[in-house]
Amino acid sequence: MKLTVIGKYGPYAKSGSHAASCYLVSQGETNLVMDMGPGSMSRLTEKIDIEKISALFISHLHYDHTSDLLAFRYRLEELNLKIKIITQTHDTPWCALLLDHPLFEVIPVKAGDEITVGDFRLKFYDMNHTVPCLAVRIEGEKTLVYTGDTVYNDNIITAAQGADLLLADTSKPAGFTGPHMNVEIAKELSAKLGIKILSTHLSPGYDPQADLADCPSVEVAQEGKEYEI
């Protein structure tokens, strides 16, 4: 199993050739894209042909995790290609605008659901954010858990037990108390779970690298890098 970080920023990308949240998980012929924030589509197509994407998982409907889905539809129309979108659905104008398209095969999921995408078994867990958000546990040859956006909650521990890698929203500075986790929580999670954490969802003006230097089990996600899990 391989994870490629396409974009790692939020709520918007750092200046230059960067992107907000987007990740590609691959094993064999199965390719799952997780979130598609602004700037991610062009970076994603550098790594994979659109025709080879098995499905997209959208953790929640904030703009910095979804907005490139709108432009992505134009490319699907050119290819006349239908694609699966795995997400929670809501009766809101943004959800309707984002997902109501004939080339999107929307697969609604909620916490506790389990589905199969190619070689992957996906399980979903409620997170704690300003809007409903799902974490996903991806089981294949290895196991990866992606938190989406969240503050600390016990479901993270449940989802990540026995996983090989936790891709976590843990890149805010120590003392941060908003709707995301900070670097100190990243260290606590790593110690509690005994697994490697890839820290993501970086603010454009803050690099957590120095603050995580004393914890080798927590690594800051690097855009464009491929991680063997």
Secondary structure, 3 states (H helix, E strand, C coil): CEEEEEECECCCCCCCCCCECEEEEEECCEEEEECCCCCHHHHHHHHCCHHHCCEEEECCCCHHHHCHHHHHHHHHHHHCCCEEEEECCCCCHHHHHHHCCCCEEEEECCCCCEEEECCEEEEEEECCCCCCCEEEEEECCCEEEECCCCCCCHHHHHHHCCCCEEEEECCECCCCCCCCCEHHHHHHHHHHHCCEEEEECECCCCCCCHHHCCCCCEEECCCCCEEEC
